[in-house]
């Protein structure tokens, strides 16, 4: 866990003590979590929506948590932001806003809720806090990290600037606030090419994902310099040979891949894009069979919205995303625990890097 979870961001950027979230908002009693016949009937319409991706044996456990979370959100004046990699019972049953990193950053910036619960990993919660310094931002498990974010430090960025003097530094949003504070602008997988070209520079550093940098380099005349150690532990495991094997097993299969995969994988795919880009491709093209080369919960979430499409699931799970569950989301709302805080000295330049990206995208 980074130091950015230790110090409060205050409105005047002064590092002054203030009560923690539990003291500010109060602690509530834990709701009853019994699966009664009455609750089963009440929750029938919601289960009907997700029954193809949530086994019936699991629903009696999930339903009381879903009911309690949705009630507490109203009482607290809270919203839940859920990334596309959340499991279906979170994504479809308790989330208020859903999307990829860029969409969630925009929703965080627009939110008028007093409390934001980030159903995602810690860099997403930090981004929400950067854009809402006066609000309470909670992450259900502060240990929910990211292999990409952990591959680079602020000192690494400073070292790169010394190695490449005058070269702008773009950081993928999958980084800590400390890293963002050392960079010129953020990007996501959906806007990386646009961000790189907006700098009007012949060379640009793109950190930390080496494969995203390589794939962006293939789409622009700008020389994109990668940070070699950075890679996503989910997407780096996919291979072009694996995609060929799936095509042989499933004739007519369409394959769409995330830009954190290797260039060889993207070359073997029919389409490459961000998680939202992949979702839009499925909705626009309605393939008979599709394989989404990314974290496997996303296929379940997209399948709910596209029942006529057969999804072939190569299942690479993100262990960090799976640390977020209904139980710790409910704990966040009841106990106001796992508050995200950022050192004000870091927050100001990190916020500017994120806001530059958002301004670029309107």
C-alpha positions in Angstrom: 0.0 0.0 0.0 1.4 3.4 -0.9 1.9 6.3 1.4 -0.9 8.1 -0.3 -3.4 6.4 1.9 -1.9 8.0 5.0 -2.5 11.8 4.8 -5.8 13.7 4.3 -6.4 16.0 1.4 -8.0 19.2 2.7 -9.8 21.9 0.7 -7.1 24.5 1.3 -4.3 22.0 0.6 -3.1 22.4 4.2 -2.0 19.3 6.0 -4.3 19.6 9.0 -5.8 16.9 11.1 -9.5 16.2 10.7 -11.7 13.4 12.0 -11.7 10.2 10.0 -14.6 9.1 7.9 -16.3 7.1 10.7 -16.2 10.2 13.0 -17.5 12.5 10.3 -20.3 10.3 9.0 -21.0 8.0 12.0 -21.0 4.2 12.2 -24.3 2.4 11.5 -25.6 -0.9 12.7 -24.9 -3.9 10.5 -28.2 -4.7 8.7 -29.8 -8.1 9.0 -28.6 -10.5 6.3 -31.2 -13.2 6.3 -32.5 -14.7 3.1 -36.2 -14.8 3.9 -39.0 -15.8 1.5 -40.1 -12.2 1.5 -36.6 -11.0 0.4 -36.4 -13.8 -2.2 -39.6 -12.5 -3.8 -38.5 -8.9 -3.7 -35.2 -9.7 -5.3 -36.6 -12.0 -8.1 -36.6 -9.3 -10.8 -32.9 -8.5 -10.1 -31.9 -12.2 -10.2 -33.8 -12.6 -13.4 -31.4 -10.1 -14.9 -28.2 -11.9 -13.8 -29.3 -15.5 -13.6 -27.2 -16.6 -16.6 -24.0 -15.5 -14.9 -24.8 -15.9 -11.2 -25.4 -19.6 -10.2 -28.7 -20.1 -8.2 -26.7 -21.6 -5.3 -24.9 -18.3 -4.8 -27.9 -16.0 -5.0 -29.2 -16.6 -1.4 -25.9 -15.4 -0.1 -25.6 -12.4 -2.4 -29.2 -11.1 -2.2 -29.2 -9.9 1.4 -25.9 -8.0 0.8 -27.3 -6.4 -2.3 -30.5 -5.3 -0.5 -28.5 -3.9 2.4 -25.9 -2.1 0.2 -28.6 -0.4 -1.9 -30.5 0.7 1.2 -27.4 2.1 2.9 -26.3 4.0 -0.3 -29.5 6.0 0.0 -29.1 6.6 3.7 -25.5 7.7 3.3 -25.9 9.7 0.1 -23.3 7.5 -1.4 -22.6 6.2 -4.9 -20.7 3.2 -6.1 -18.3 3.4 -9.0 -17.7 -0.1 -10.5 -15.0 -1.0 -13.0 -15.9 -3.3 -15.9 -13.8 -6.1 -14.2 -16.1 -6.3 -11.2 -18.1 -9.5 -10.7 -21.7 -9.5 -12.0 -23.4 -9.3 -8.6 -21.5 -6.0 -8.0 -21.5 -4.7 -11.5 -25.2 -5.3 -12.2 -26.8 -5.2 -8.8 -25.2 -2.4 -6.7 -23.2 -0.1 -9.0 -24.4 3.4 -9.8 -21.8 4.1 -12.4 -20.0 1.5 -14.5 -17.2 1.7 -17.0 -13.5 1.8 -17.8 -10.9 3.9 -16.1 -11.7 7.0 -18.2 -15.5 6.7 -17.7 -15.0 6.3 -13.9 -12.7 9.3 -13.8 -15.3 11.4 -15.5 -18.1 10.2 -13.3 -16.0 10.9 -10.2 -15.4 14.4 -11.4 -19.1 15.0 -12.0 -20.4 13.3 -8.8 -22.4 15.3 -6.3 -22.5 12.5 -3.8 -21.0 13.1 -0.4 -19.5 9.6 -0.3 -17.9 7.6 -3.2 -17.2 3.9 -2.9 -14.8 2.7 -5.5 -15.4 -0.9 -6.6 -12.1 -1.3 -8.2 -8.4 -1.1 -7.4 -6.5 1.5 -5.4 -5.3 3.7 -8.2 -9.0 4.2 -9.3 -9.9 5.2 -5.8 -7.0 7.6 -5.7 -8.2 9.1 -9.0 -11.7 9.6 -7.6 -10.1 11.3 -4.5 -7.9 13.6 -6.6 -11.0 14.8 -8.5 -13.1 15.1 -5.3 -10.7 16.3 -2.6 -13.5 17.5 -0.2 -15.5 14.2 -0.4 -15.2 10.9 1.4 -13.8 8.3 -0.9 -13.7 4.7 0.3 -12.1 1.5 -1.2 -13.5 -1.7 0.2 -10.1 -3.2 0.5 -7.0 -0.9 0.5 -4.8 -3.9 -0.4 -6.5 -4.1 -3.8 -3.5 -3.0 -5.8 -2.3 -3.4 -9.4 0.8 -5.0 -10.8 1.2 -2.1 -13.2 0.9 0.5 -10.5 3.4 -1.4 -8.4 5.9 -1.7 -11.2 6.9 2.0 -11.1 7.7 4.6 -8.4 8.0 8.4 -8.4 11.8 8.0 -8.3 11.7 5.9 -11.4 9.9 8.7 -13.3 12.5 11.2 -12.0 15.3 8.9 -13.3 13.6 8.7 -16.7 13.4 12.5 -16.9 17.1 12.6 -16.3 17.7 10.0 -18.9 15.5 11.7 -21.5 15.7 15.4 -20.8 12.9 17.5 -22.3 10.8 14.5 -23.3 7.2 14.7 -22.0 6.0 11.9 -19.7 2.6 10.4 -20.2 1.4 8.1 -17.4 -1.2 5.4 -17.8 -3.9 6.0 -15.2 -2.9 2.6 -13.7 -0.3 4.3 -11.4 -0.2 5.8 -7.9 -0.8 9.4 -7.1 2.9 9.8 -6.4 3.7 8.7 -10.0 1.0 10.9 -11.5 2.5 13.9 -9.7 5.8 13.4 -11.5 4.2 13.2 -15.0 2.8 15.7 -17.5 -0.6 14.1 -18.3 -2.5 10.9 -17.7 -4.0 8.6 -20.3 -6.2 5.5 -20.4 -6.2 2.7 -22.9 -9.1 4.4 -24.7 -7.4 7.7 -25.3 -3.6 7.0 -25.2 -3.0 7.8 -28.9 -4.9 11.0 -28.6 -3.0 12.0 -25.4 0.4 11.2 -26.9 -0.3 13.2 -30.1 -1.7 16.2 -28.1 1.7 16.9 -26.7 3.1 17.9 -30.2 6.4 16.3 -29.4 8.5 14.0 -31.6 9.2 11.7 -28.7 7.1 10.8 -25.7 7.7 8.6 -22.7 4.6 6.4 -21.9 4.7 4.6 -18.5 4.4 2.1 -17.0 2.8 -0.5 -19.4 5.4 -1.5 -22.0 2.8 -3.3 -24.2 0.4 -0.3 -24.2 3.4 1.8 -25.2 4.4 -0.6 -28.0 0.8 -0.7 -29.3 0.4 3.1 -29.2 3.8 3.4 -31.0 2.3 1.3 -33.8 -0.6 3.8 -34.3 1.3 7.1 -34.4 4.2 8.9 -35.9 5.3 10.0 -32.5 8.2 7.9 -31.1 6.8 6.3 -27.9 9.5 5.3 -25.4 8.3 2.4 -23.1 9.1 1.7 -19.5 10.4 -1.8 -19.9 9.5 -3.4 -16.5 5.8 -2.5 -16.6 3.2 -5.0 -17.6 -0.2 -6.3 -16.5 -0.1 -9.7 -14.9 -3.5 -10.6 -16.5 -2.9 -9.5 -20.1 0.7 -10.5 -20.5 -0.3 -14.1 -20.1 -2.3 -14.2 -23.3 -0.4 -15.4 -26.4 -1.1 -15.2 -30.2 -0.8 -19.0 -30.3 -3.5 -19.3 -27.7 -5.8 -17.2 -29.9 -5.0 -19.4 -32.9 -6.0 -22.4 -30.9 -9.3 -20.9 -29.9 -10.1 -20.0 -33.5 -9.5 -23.7 -34.5 -11.7 -24.9 -31.7 -14.5 -22.4 -32.5 -15.0 -21.7 -36.2 -16.3 -18.2 -36.9 -15.0 -16.9 -33.6 -14.4 -13.2 -33.4 -11.6 -12.1 -31.0 -11.2 -8.7 -29.4 -8.3 -7.8 -27.2 -7.2 -5.2 -24.7 -4.2 -2.9 -25.5 -2.3 -4.2 -22.4 -1.8 -7.4 -24.4 1.4 -7.9 -26.5 1.5 -6.5 -30.0 1.5 -10.1 -31.3 -1.9 -10.7 -29.6 -3.4 -7.5 -30.9 -2.2 -8.4 -34.4 -3.9 -11.8 -34.1 -7.2 -10.2 -32.9 -10.1 -8.8 -35.0 -10.3 -5.7 -32.8 -8.3 -4.0 -30.1 -9.6 -1.4 -27.6 -10.2 -0.4 -24.1 -12.8 -2.3 -22.0 -15.5 0.2 -23.1 -14.3 0.0 -26.7 -14.6 -3.8 -26.5 -18.1 -3.6 -25.0 -19.2 -1.1 -27.8 -17.7 -3.4 -30.4 -19.8 -6.4 -29.2 -23.0 -4.2 -29.0 -22.4 -2.7 -32.5 -21.4 -6.0 -34.3 -23.4 -8.7 -32.5 -21.1 -11.5 -33.4 -22.4 -15.0 -33.1 -19.3 -16.0 -31.0 -16.8 -13.7 -29.4 -13.8 -14.0 -27.2 -12.8 -11.0 -25.0 -9.0 -11.2 -24.4 -9.0 -9.4 -21.0 -10.0 -10.1 -17.4 -12.7 -12.8 -17.5 -15.4 -11.2 -15.3 -16.0 -8.7 -18.1 -17.4 -11.4 -20.4 -20.0 -12.2 -17.8 -21.0 -8.5 -17.4 -21.2 -8.0 -21.2 -23.1 -11.3 -21.6 -26.0 -10.0 -19.4 -26.5 -7.2 -21.9 -26.0 -9.3 -25.0 -27.9 -12.6 -24.5 -27.8 -13.4 -28.2 -24.0 -13.6 -28.3 -22.0 -16.7 -27.3 -19.0 -15.8 -25.2 -15.9 -18.0 -25.2 -14.1 -17.3 -22.0 -10.3 -17.6 -21.6 -10.3 -17.0 -17.9 -7.4 -14.9 -16.6 -8.5 -13.4 -13.3 -7.1 -10.2 -11.7 -6.4 -11.2 -8.1 -6.6 -7.5 -7.1 -10.0 -6.9 -8.6 -11.3 -10.0 -7.0 -10.4 -8.6 -3.5 -13.5 -6.4 -3.9 -16.7 -8.1 -2.9 -20.2 -7.5 -1.5 -19.2 -8.1 2.1 -16.4 -5.5 2.1 -18.5 -3.0 0.1 -21.2 -3.3 2.8 -18.5 -3.0 5.6 -17.3 0.3 3.9 -20.8 1.8 4.0 -21.6 0.6 7.6 -18.3 1.4 9.3 -16.9 4.1 6.9 -13.6 2.2 6.8 -10.7 2.2 4.3 -10.8 5.9 3.5 -8.6 7.0 0.7 -6.3 10.0 1.6 -3.5 11.7 -0.4 -0.7 14.0 0.8 -1.7 17.5 -0.4 1.8 18.1 -1.8 1.3 15.1 -4.1 -2.4 15.7 -4.8 -2.0 19.1 -6.5 0.3 18.0 -9.4 -1.3 14.6 -9.6 -4.7 16.2 -10.0 -3.5 18.4 -12.7 -2.2 15.4 -14.7 -5.6 13.8 -14.5 -7.5 17.0 -15.2 -5.4 17.7 -18.3 -6.5 14.3 -19.7 -10.2 15.0 -18.9 -10.1 18.5 -20.5 -8.5 16.9 -23.6 -11.5 14.6 -23.8 -14.1 17.3 -23.3 
